[in-house]
Amino acid sequence: MKNSGSRKNTTIGWIRENGETIEDREYADQKYFELILNLWISYVNYSGDTYFPALQEELYLDFEKYEAEEKTR
């Protein structure tokens, strides 16, 4: 591939779904979960609240998806 000098920005979600190797996808999954946790920590530090319903729901849905994937492996 010829380098045209421009950068292509991809999202972690795209890499999680379309990474070239399983290692790439697993690394993207790890980084995604770290980002979610860091987002929650930032929220708690900012607000003092330890319960954020929208984030809890997203984390729970991600957990269910992860568990379903693990069962099929």
C-alpha positions, 0 to 999 in steps of 0.5 A: 500500500502506498503511503499518501501522507494522510492518516486514516482514523479508525475507531476501537469499535471498528478494530474490535469487529474488523481487526486483521488478526485475533490478537488485534481484536483482543487488544482492541477489546482490552483497550475498549474495556479500559476506556469504559472503566476510565470513563466511569472513574472520571465520572465518579471523580467529577460528580462524586456519584458512584451510580450512573444508570446509563453507564451501568446499563451499557456495562451490563449489555457489554458484559452479557455480550462478552459472556455469550461470546465466551460460551460460544468459544 
